[in-house]
Amino acid sequence: MTANDKRGRDRIRPPATTGGGSVTLAHGTAGDRDDEGRDALHILPLSLLPLETPGLRRARLIKNVRLETVAELFNDTQTGSGQIRIDQLAKCFAPDDPAMRRDLHKIVRIADAASFDVYSLRLEMRRLNINVDEANALRLSDAKRAELTSYMRVFTRPLIEHVYGERVDHVGSMDDLIRLFAEPDVEEVRRRLQSTADRLDIPLHEIPVFLEEYADIFLSLAYFKRCLDDIVPDVQGFLVWMTELRQANEVRRDIRQSRMLDEIGRDLTDIATSITGRFESFDNRSRDFWRHMNADSFRSIRDLIVTHHLTIGGVLCGLAVKMNLWKLRFSRGGGPNRRLEFIRSEILPGLAHIRAIEQASRNNLC
């Protein structure tokens, strides 16, 4: 999260305005900011939505540390992050404009999403009948997709071995893989591709279409796995930071403070352990798919992963915004009282909700 004053507090700052009440939006390069939003768990660039009010398309929805959705009108190193409640958006733009009211209706509906990652947004927007060009808008940036190549090899390797019977070193991305399979140049490969098509109960010429769907499903898993790998070390560092706090006299003398820290530590440990276990289960299911590949097994693993998109996104988003603010706020230490206040006001709110989402989802993993 972005600091809003010299102490790094994430308070809401009123937006700057020009004559006539219009909002001055101080953003960086639009393309860079859109890519940042596409790749983030907690950011939704409003340019991705089919909005009629031009000025709105330069703003963003973000999740704050209390997991509330607010509108961010500007964000730069000089002025910080200009955040307002969503119900204040109309006042900043065109309160009496019917187009603004229609736009606000869409924004309010999508603001309830637990995470703003592109995979969760696809599901939410379909559910809400918000038409978006998913092929262009709701996809990770090219840079992020390239970054995930090493994660995707876990899922591409068995596919290559299944068809080629050996490792193919020049496959660097799923796009390379699709091209490789779309133009097989060896008779044995064609035979194996036909066998794969038969087992999936699809015509041979639809193999590239299957690969695109396969790529997207497992790219989503690779994306979430990368997010998890970034978050877990932060959670571990935060737990060590809390352990140090427990040694302070202010905490050792107050049983209520000690109990609060113990409960938060247990919750964070349980959440991190549980969601890590979910990913291990997905890995096992993907290996089973290649051992028993058929149309039903692919639909099963596809539906399993998609079903968990919303809860995985919600849990990771909640942990990410809290850990990001902790790192920002306490990069240079902090006394016991300041640490306790931060934990009470920023870490504790919403933590029980994150744990409840994860527990329910883990119980439903069958």
HELIX and SHEET records of a PDB file:
HELIX    1   1 GLY A   19  GLY A   21  5                                   3    
HELIX    2   2 ALA A   30  ASP A   39  1                                  10    
HELIX    3   3 LEU A   46  LEU A   48  5                                   3    
HELIX    4   4 PRO A   54  ARG A   58  5                                   5    
HELIX    5   5 ILE A   86  GLN A   88  5                                   3    
HELIX    6   6 LEU A   89  CYS A   92  1                                   4    
HELIX    7   7 PRO A   98  ILE A  110  1                                  13    
HELIX    8   8 VAL A  118  ARG A  127  1                                  10    
HELIX    9   9 ASP A  142  GLU A  147  1                                   6    
HELIX   10  10 THR A  149  TYR A  164  1                                  16    
HELIX   11  11 MET A  174  ALA A  182  1                                   9    
HELIX   12  12 GLU A  187  LEU A  200  1                                  14    
HELIX   13  13 LEU A  204  GLU A  206  5                                   3    
HELIX   14  14 ILE A  207  ARG A  246  1                                  40    
HELIX   15  15 ASN A  249  ARG A  252  1                                   4    
HELIX   16  16 ILE A  255  ARG A  291  1                                  37    
HELIX   17  17 ALA A  295  ARG A  329  1                                  35    
HELIX   18  18 PRO A  336  PHE A  342  1                                   7    
HELIX   19  19 ILE A  343  ILE A  347  3                                   5    
HELIX   20  20 LEU A  351  ASN A  363  1                                  13    
SHEET    1   A 4 ILE A  43  PRO A  45  0                                        
SHEET    2   A 4 ARG A  60  LYS A  63 -1                                        
SHEET    3   A 4 THR A  69  ASP A  76 -1                                        
SHEET    4   A 4 GLY A  80  ILE A  84 -1                                        
END                                                                             
